[in-house]
């Protein structure tokens, strides 16, 4: 009798573990929100998402497809992807329907896979009216899905200060999201290429469920930027690294594995979600794929760059039990 009972308990444990492993990230974590300076899940537990950012949508659109996203989920074990929807230089400002369709392709692929998706307004200068139209459409269509995270301003240039430009921009754009989606997470860009997070934290936005964007490139940004991030968190800001690279800020130069690992440890210690720049085959060091890599996934190890192999291995290590 006791042996039978123990066998049944063991079988139940195996079933429970298998069921947990079968859960998608969104099934497990559900609606994300900001609470006490952290991004937490539906259970109020801190959550760390780890994944990949796509490249500027107007320049590498071939990777904006469901098969590529499926491969990132199945093979790279990502829990979040980022659609970098280009605004200038042949992007949304000139081709709004085309770029919106690219965003929707990635959103729908992420929803089908049960992962989170950052919808990134990939701009350096403020374009509030266009941003309002874009985000109102996305929020109206997908705002009932907990998968969607809005990134309202990728990287404000250093000349755009927080008080005079960036904060007023967010004050103009975020209500267009909240009119249709009152509760999904928003990640707000910060001055100087989204590095002056401590400045934003000292004068925060008056909205709930808003985190602040922190970007870094390991070959350029080191402890000084981590110190700024710590100060922002001490001031109560929740941070989200929507873009980071293993290289210099130019996207080129050598892969700095040592500094990358310091950043990984920092983000894990503080529960900061992140997406690597980037899934594309441009001939530059930060690209995850070698030139000519197929658009629809199933990349062999030989088709990955040094950076791509490093990041894929890390994602599989950290997200493998998702």
C-alpha positions in Angstrom: 0.0 0.0 0.0 2.8 2.4 1.0 4.7 1.5 -2.1 1.7 2.1 -4.3 1.1 5.5 -2.6 4.7 6.5 -3.2 4.5 5.5 -6.8 1.4 7.6 -7.2 3.0 10.6 -5.6 6.1 10.2 -7.8 3.9 10.0 -10.9 2.0 13.1 -9.8 5.3 14.9 -9.3 6.5 14.0 -12.8 3.1 15.0 -14.3 3.2 18.4 -12.4 6.8 19.1 -13.6 5.9 18.2 -17.2 2.8 20.4 -17.0 4.9 23.3 -15.7 7.5 22.8 -18.5 4.6 22.8 -21.1 3.4 26.2 -19.9 4.3 29.1 -22.2 5.9 32.2 -20.6 2.6 34.1 -20.9 0.6 31.2 -19.4 3.0 31.2 -16.5 3.5 34.9 -15.9 0.3 36.4 -17.4 -0.3 40.2 -17.0 2.9 42.0 -16.2 2.9 45.1 -14.1 5.2 47.5 -12.2 5.2 47.1 -8.4 7.6 48.7 -6.0 10.1 49.5 -8.7 10.1 46.0 -10.2 8.4 44.3 -13.2 6.3 41.5 -11.7 4.0 38.9 -13.0 0.3 38.0 -12.4 1.4 36.4 -9.1 3.2 39.5 -7.9 6.6 37.7 -8.4 9.5 39.4 -10.1 10.0 38.3 -13.7 13.0 38.4 -15.9 12.4 38.0 -19.6 15.3 37.2 -21.9 15.2 37.3 -25.7 16.1 38.9 -29.0 15.5 42.2 -30.8 15.0 42.3 -34.5 16.8 44.9 -36.6 15.4 48.1 -38.1 12.2 46.8 -39.8 12.7 48.8 -43.1 16.3 47.4 -43.6 16.0 43.8 -42.5 12.3 43.0 -43.0 12.9 39.4 -44.1 13.2 38.3 -40.5 9.8 39.7 -39.5 8.0 36.4 -40.0 6.4 33.6 -37.9 9.0 31.0 -38.9 11.9 33.0 -37.6 10.0 33.7 -34.3 9.1 30.1 -34.0 12.7 29.1 -34.3 13.8 31.6 -31.7 11.3 30.1 -29.3 11.9 26.5 -30.0 15.7 26.5 -30.4 17.0 29.7 -28.7 14.3 29.4 -25.9 13.5 33.2 -26.0 10.7 34.4 -23.7 10.4 37.8 -25.4 11.1 39.3 -28.9 11.3 42.9 -29.9 9.9 44.3 -33.2 12.0 47.4 -33.9 9.6 49.3 -36.1 11.6 51.9 -38.0 10.2 55.4 -38.0 12.6 57.5 -40.2 14.6 56.7 -43.2 12.0 54.8 -45.2 10.1 53.6 -42.1 6.7 54.3 -40.7 6.7 58.0 -41.6 6.8 57.1 -45.3 5.2 53.6 -45.2 2.8 53.4 -42.3 0.7 50.5 -43.5 3.8 48.4 -44.5 5.6 48.9 -41.2 2.4 48.3 -39.2 1.9 45.0 -41.0 5.5 44.0 -40.0 4.7 44.8 -36.4 1.6 42.8 -36.5 3.3 39.8 -38.1 5.7 39.6 -35.1 3.0 40.3 -32.6 0.8 37.5 -33.9 3.7 35.1 -34.1 4.6 35.9 -30.4 1.0 35.5 -29.3 0.8 32.1 -31.1 3.9 31.0 -29.3 2.8 32.3 -25.9 5.8 34.7 -25.5 6.0 38.4 -24.8 6.6 40.9 -27.6 8.0 44.5 -27.3 6.5 46.8 -29.9 9.3 49.3 -30.3 8.9 52.8 -31.9 12.4 52.8 -33.3 13.2 56.5 -33.5 15.8 59.0 -32.3 13.7 62.1 -32.8 10.3 62.7 -31.3 7.4 62.1 -33.7 4.4 62.3 -31.3 1.5 62.5 -33.8 2.7 59.6 -35.8 3.5 57.6 -32.6 0.0 58.3 -31.3 -1.6 56.9 -34.4 0.6 53.8 -34.5 0.2 52.9 -30.8 -3.5 53.7 -30.7 -3.9 51.1 -33.6 -1.7 48.5 -31.9 -3.4 49.0 -28.5 -6.9 48.8 -29.9 -6.1 45.6 -31.9 -4.0 43.8 -29.3 -4.5 45.5 -26.0 -6.5 42.6 -24.6 -3.4 40.4 -24.9 -1.0 40.3 -22.0 1.8 39.4 -24.5 2.2 43.0 -25.7 4.7 45.5 -24.2 4.9 49.0 -25.7 8.2 50.8 -26.1 7.3 54.3 -26.9 10.6 55.9 -27.9 13.6 53.8 -28.6 16.6 56.1 -28.2 16.2 59.8 -27.7 19.2 61.7 -28.9 21.4 63.5 -26.3 20.1 66.9 -27.4 16.5 65.9 -26.4 16.5 66.5 -22.6 14.0 64.8 -20.3 12.1 67.8 -18.9 11.8 69.7 -22.2 11.4 67.0 -24.8 11.3 63.4 -23.8 8.9 63.5 -20.9 6.4 65.8 -22.8 6.6 63.3 -25.7 5.6 60.4 -23.4 2.9 62.5 -21.8 1.5 63.0 -25.3 1.8 59.4 -26.6 1.0 57.2 -23.6 -2.6 58.3 -23.3 -3.2 57.0 -26.8 -2.2 53.6 -25.6 -4.1 53.8 -22.3 -7.3 54.8 -24.1 -7.4 51.3 -25.5 -5.2 49.3 -23.2 -5.3 50.4 -19.5 -2.9 47.9 -18.0 -0.2 46.4 -20.3 3.4 47.3 -19.5 4.9 50.4 -21.2 8.6 51.0 -21.4 9.5 54.6 -21.8 12.7 55.7 -23.6 15.2 57.9 -21.7 17.6 60.7 -22.8 21.1 60.1 -24.3 20.4 56.9 -26.3 18.2 55.6 -23.4 21.0 55.8 -20.8 20.0 58.7 -18.6 17.7 56.5 -16.6 18.5 58.2 -13.3 17.3 61.5 -14.7 13.9 60.0 -15.7 13.7 58.3 -12.3 14.1 61.7 -10.5 11.1 63.1 -12.4 8.9 60.1 -13.2 5.9 59.8 -15.5 2.5 60.0 -13.8 1.3 56.7 -15.2 1.0 53.2 -13.7 2.8 50.2 -15.1 5.6 52.1 -16.7 9.2 51.0 -16.7 12.2 52.9 -18.2 14.4 51.9 -21.0 18.1 51.2 -20.4 20.4 50.4 -23.4 24.0 49.3 -23.2 26.7 47.9 -25.5 29.2 45.9 -23.5 32.3 47.2 -25.4 31.4 50.8 -24.6 29.2 51.0 -21.5 30.6 49.6 -18.3 30.4 50.2 -14.5 29.6 53.9 -14.9 26.3 53.0 -16.6 25.5 50.3 -14.2 26.0 52.9 -11.4 23.4 55.1 -13.2 21.0 52.1 -13.4 21.5 51.5 -9.6 20.7 55.1 -8.9 17.6 55.0 -11.0 16.4 51.9 -9.2 17.2 53.5 -5.8 14.9 56.3 -6.9 12.1 53.8 -7.5 12.3 53.2 -11.3 11.7 49.8 -12.8 14.1 49.2 -15.7 13.9 47.1 -18.8 16.9 46.6 -21.1 15.0 46.5 -24.4 18.3 46.6 -26.4 21.8 45.6 -25.6 24.9 44.4 -27.5 28.0 42.4 -26.9 30.1 44.9 -28.9 30.9 48.6 -29.0 28.0 51.0 -29.4 28.7 51.3 -33.1 27.6 47.6 -33.5 31.1 46.7 -34.5 34.5 46.1 -32.8 35.3 42.9 -31.0 32.8 41.0 -28.9 33.5 41.9 -25.3 32.5 38.6 -23.5 34.0 39.6 -20.1 32.0 42.8 -19.9 28.9 41.1 -21.4 29.0 38.5 -18.5 29.2 41.3 -16.0 26.1 42.8 -17.5 24.4 39.5 -17.4 25.1 39.1 -13.8 23.9 42.6 -13.1 20.6 42.1 -14.9 20.0 38.7 -13.1 20.8 40.2 -9.7 18.3 43.0 -10.2 15.6 41.1 -12.1 16.0 43.2 -15.3 14.5 41.8 -18.5 16.4 42.2 -21.7 16.6 41.7 -25.5 19.8 41.4 -27.5 20.6 43.5 -30.5 20.1 41.9 -32.9 18.6 39.2 -35.1 19.9 40.1 -38.5 22.6 39.2 -41.0 24.2 42.6 -41.5 28.0 42.4 -41.8 28.7 43.8 -38.3 29.8 42.2 -35.1 26.6 42.7 -33.1 24.5 40.8 -35.7 23.5 37.4 -34.5 23.6 35.9 -38.0 26.2 35.7 -40.7 25.5 37.4 -44.1 23.1 35.4 -46.2 21.6 33.4 -43.3 18.1 32.2 -44.2 15.2 34.4 -43.2 12.9 31.7 -41.8 15.0 30.2 -38.9 16.6 26.8 -38.6 20.1 28.5 -38.5 23.0 26.1 -38.1 25.8 27.0 -35.7 28.0 27.9 -38.6 25.4 30.5 -39.7 25.7 32.3 -36.4 28.3 34.9 -35.6 30.5 34.9 -32.5 27.9 37.1 -30.8 25.0 35.0 -32.0 26.5 31.8 -30.6 27.3 33.5 -27.3 23.8 34.9 -26.9 22.0 31.8 -28.1 24.0 29.6 -25.6 23.1 32.0 -22.8 19.4 32.1 -23.7 19.2 28.4 -23.8 21.0 28.1 -20.5 18.8 30.7 -18.7 15.5 30.0 -20.4 15.8 26.3 -21.1 13.4 25.2 -18.3 10.8 27.8 -19.2 
